[in-house]
Every structure is written in structure tokens, then in C-alpha cells.
Amino acid sequence: MKTPIAHEMGRLLQTAFAPTALVVTNDSARHHGHAGDDGSGESHFTVEIESAAFVGVSRLERQRMINRALGDLPGQRVHALAIRARAPGE
């Protein structure tokens, strides 16, 4: 079952990038008791996304695009976000 923040992240990324593949993983349990663990169970996530929107775009700019699409989630409601963004065929 997806947590509320994971669901929201997936919805925002679907809307922004129309991905051909998207997996949002809640990694919070692996970071329990570490820095940034706020006890909510929704503090650490990994996003794996494939989209044509990333063709010809640098890795850094892909991360910026994803952070913009997620609005206030990174840094406000999510402590840590690992991003693996690729274009089709990569």
C-alpha cells in the first residue's frame, strides 16, 4: 500500500512527465532513528522515473525538473529524496 506522500509524489510526477516507467519507493523504515527521521514513516524516498522529457537533458537538470514538479515536498515534508531519472533507451 502506498503512503499518502508516495501517492502524491506519483500523481505529481505522472502529471508533469507522463513517464513510461515510474516507481516511488518509501525508504523511511531503513532510516528509522537517523537524521531526518521525523517519526512519520514518510521521510525518505527513492524515485525511479523514465520519461521522454529527459531526452538530451543533463542528470543535474533532470533532478531539478523533478524537484520543481514535486513543489514543497522535498525539503519540507520529505527529508531525503534519491532520484534515478532516465530517458527511454538509456
C-alpha positions in Angstrom: 0.0 0.0 0.0 1.3 3.4 -0.9 1.7 6.0 1.8 0.0 9.4 1.3 3.2 11.2 0.3 4.3 8.4 -2.0 0.9 8.6 -3.7 1.1 12.4 -4.0 4.6 12.2 -5.5 3.5 9.6 -8.0 0.5 11.8 -9.0 2.6 14.9 -9.4 5.3 13.1 -11.5 2.7 11.4 -13.7 1.2 14.8 -14.5 4.5 16.6 -15.1 6.3 13.9 -17.1 3.9 11.3 -18.5 6.5 8.7 -17.7 6.9 5.4 -19.4 8.1 3.9 -16.1 7.7 5.2 -12.6 8.4 3.7 -9.2 8.2 5.7 -5.9 9.7 3.7 -3.0 9.3 4.7 0.6 12.7 4.1 2.2 11.8 5.6 5.6 11.9 2.3 7.6 15.6 1.9 6.6 16.4 5.3 8.1 14.5 5.0 11.4 16.3 6.8 14.1 18.7 8.5 11.7 18.9 12.2 10.9 15.8 13.5 9.3 13.5 10.7 10.6 10.6 12.6 11.9 8.7 9.5 13.0 6.0 9.9 10.3 7.3 6.9 8.3 7.4 9.2 5.3 10.7 11.0 5.4 13.0 9.2 2.9 12.0 8.2 -0.7 13.6 7.0 -3.9 12.1 7.9 -7.3 12.9 5.9 -10.4 11.4 7.5 -13.5 11.8 7.1 -17.3 10.4 9.9 -19.5 10.9 11.3 -22.9 11.0 14.7 -21.2 14.6 13.8 -20.1 16.0 13.3 -23.7 19.0 15.5 -24.1 18.8 16.8 -20.5 21.7 16.5 -18.1 21.4 14.5 -14.9 21.5 17.6 -12.8 18.8 19.3 -14.8 16.6 16.2 -14.6 16.9 16.3 -10.8 15.9 20.0 -10.8 12.9 19.3 -13.1 11.7 16.6 -10.7 12.2 18.8 -7.6 10.2 21.6 -9.3 7.4 19.2 -10.2 7.3 18.0 -6.5 6.9 21.5 -5.2 7.2 21.8 -1.4 7.6 18.0 -0.8 11.5 17.9 -1.0 13.0 19.8 1.9 9.7 20.5 3.6 7.7 17.2 4.0 10.4 14.8 2.7 13.8 14.9 4.3 15.7 12.8 1.6 14.9 12.0 -2.0 17.1 9.8 -4.2 16.4 10.3 -7.9 17.1 8.0 -10.8 15.9 9.7 -13.9 16.4 8.4 -17.4 15.2 8.9 -20.9 13.8 5.9 -22.9 16.5 3.6 -24.1 19.1 4.7 -21.5 
